[in-house]
Amino acid sequence: MIKGLHHAAYRCRDSEQTRKFYEEFLGLRLVNAFEITETKSGRSTHVLHSFYAMEDGSCVAFFEDPATPFEFKSQRDYDLHIALEVPHASLQPMLEKGKQAGIDSRGIADHGGIDSIYFRDPNGYVLELTAKRPHHAAYMDPAKNGARDNLAKWQRDKVGLGAK
């Protein structure tokens, strides 16, 4: 049985730049960093794996691998992003902090059951800070939001949107 998220891992360009963003700007504590010199399949490698903890103990993690090419490309918010929950009162101060630090910062966006602000980290990933609204539980309740019906309708209608 799945209990929760332990970590989500991404590639990074530079571990120290990544640390500054996640630890100094966002306030996530660096809880582990270690070198990996051999994969579980026995392949020789040389990467750094670092972990940044959230209040619930789950982590955002990164791999820096200078020897293996990786395409860091700009993503639209809904193509690839990391969303982290914060108290609602943190949104405006964090948005201002990002702007003052010269970080690409946008928001506050109203998504119905949540409000969000967005940043780009040093790797180009979109990072969303999101705060639940009072009706969030109903917003995420499939008995009230029609999730299965909405998915079925999407599957029927997407062909007209250019999908094959």
C-alpha positions in Angstrom: 0.0 0.0 0.0 1.3 3.4 -0.9 1.7 5.6 2.1 2.8 8.9 0.5 5.6 10.6 -1.5 9.1 9.9 -0.3 10.8 12.0 -3.0 10.5 13.2 -6.6 13.8 13.4 -8.4 15.0 15.6 -11.2 18.2 16.4 -13.0 20.0 19.6 -12.1 22.7 21.7 -13.8 24.6 22.6 -10.7 24.1 21.3 -7.2 25.1 24.5 -5.4 22.8 26.7 -7.5 20.0 24.3 -6.9 20.8 24.3 -3.1 20.7 28.0 -3.0 17.2 28.1 -4.6 15.7 25.2 -2.6 17.3 25.8 0.7 18.0 29.6 0.9 15.1 30.9 -1.2 12.4 28.3 -0.5 13.5 27.3 3.0 13.7 23.5 2.3 16.4 22.0 4.4 19.2 20.0 2.7 18.9 16.7 4.4 21.2 14.4 2.4 23.7 14.6 -0.4 25.8 11.7 -1.6 27.9 10.6 -4.5 26.9 7.5 -6.6 29.8 5.8 -8.3 28.1 2.6 -9.4 24.5 1.9 -10.4 22.6 -1.0 -9.1 23.2 -2.7 -12.5 26.9 -2.3 -12.0 27.5 0.5 -14.5 30.2 3.0 -13.5 28.9 6.5 -12.9 29.7 9.7 -11.0 26.7 11.7 -9.8 25.6 13.7 -6.8 22.1 12.9 -5.4 20.7 15.6 -3.1 17.5 15.8 -1.0 15.5 18.8 0.3 12.9 18.1 2.9 9.4 19.5 3.3 7.6 19.7 6.6 5.9 16.3 6.1 9.2 14.6 5.6 8.8 14.1 1.8 11.6 15.5 -0.4 12.4 17.1 -3.7 15.6 15.5 -4.9 18.1 16.2 -7.7 20.8 14.4 -9.6 23.8 16.3 -11.0 25.6 14.2 -13.6 28.2 16.4 -15.4 29.3 13.5 -17.7 25.9 12.7 -19.2 24.2 15.2 -21.5 20.7 16.2 -20.5 18.5 18.7 -22.3 17.2 21.4 -19.8 14.5 23.1 -21.8 11.9 25.6 -20.9 8.6 24.0 -20.0 5.1 25.5 -19.9 3.6 25.5 -16.4 1.3 22.6 -17.3 3.9 20.5 -19.2 6.2 19.9 -16.2 6.2 21.6 -12.8 6.7 20.8 -9.1 3.8 22.0 -6.9 4.5 22.5 -3.2 1.8 23.4 -0.6 2.2 26.5 1.5 -0.1 28.4 3.9 -2.2 31.0 2.0 -0.6 33.8 3.9 2.8 32.8 2.4 1.8 33.4 -1.2 2.1 37.2 -1.5 5.3 37.5 0.6 7.0 34.7 -1.4 5.9 36.3 -4.7 7.5 39.6 -3.6 10.6 37.7 -2.4 11.0 36.1 -5.8 10.6 39.4 -7.7 13.1 41.1 -5.4 15.6 38.2 -5.9 15.3 38.6 -9.7 13.6 35.2 -10.1 11.0 34.7 -12.8 7.9 35.0 -10.6 4.2 35.0 -11.5 0.9 34.8 -9.8 -1.3 34.8 -7.8 -3.4 32.5 -10.0 -6.9 31.4 -9.0 -7.4 27.7 -9.8 -10.7 27.2 -8.1 -9.8 25.1 -5.1 -6.3 26.5 -4.8 -4.3 29.7 -5.4 -0.8 29.5 -6.8 2.4 31.4 -7.5 5.1 30.3 -9.9 8.9 30.5 -10.1 11.6 29.1 -12.3 14.4 27.3 -10.5 18.0 27.5 -11.7 17.4 24.3 -13.8 14.5 25.9 -15.7 11.8 23.9 -13.9 8.6 25.6 -13.0 8.0 25.5 -9.3 4.5 26.2 -8.0 3.7 27.2 -4.5 0.0 26.5 -3.9 -2.4 27.2 -1.1 -5.6 25.4 -0.4 -8.9 27.4 -0.3 -11.5 26.6 2.4 -13.5 24.4 0.0 -10.5 22.4 -1.2 -11.8 19.1 0.2 -14.9 19.4 -2.0 -12.9 20.6 -4.9 -10.8 17.3 -4.8 -13.8 15.0 -3.9 -14.5 12.9 -7.1 -18.1 12.4 -5.8 -18.6 16.1 -6.0 -16.4 17.2 -8.9 -17.3 14.7 -11.6 -13.7 13.5 -12.2 -14.6 10.2 -13.9 -17.3 11.9 -16.1 -14.9 14.7 -17.0 -12.2 12.2 -18.0 -14.7 10.2 -20.1 -15.9 13.3 -21.8 -12.3 14.4 -22.5 -11.5 11.0 -24.0 -14.5 11.3 -26.4 -13.9 14.9 -27.4 -10.1 15.1 -27.7 -10.1 13.7 -31.2 -11.6 17.0 -32.3 -8.6 18.8 -30.7 -6.1 17.2 -32.9 -5.3 14.1 -30.8 -5.0 10.8 -32.6 
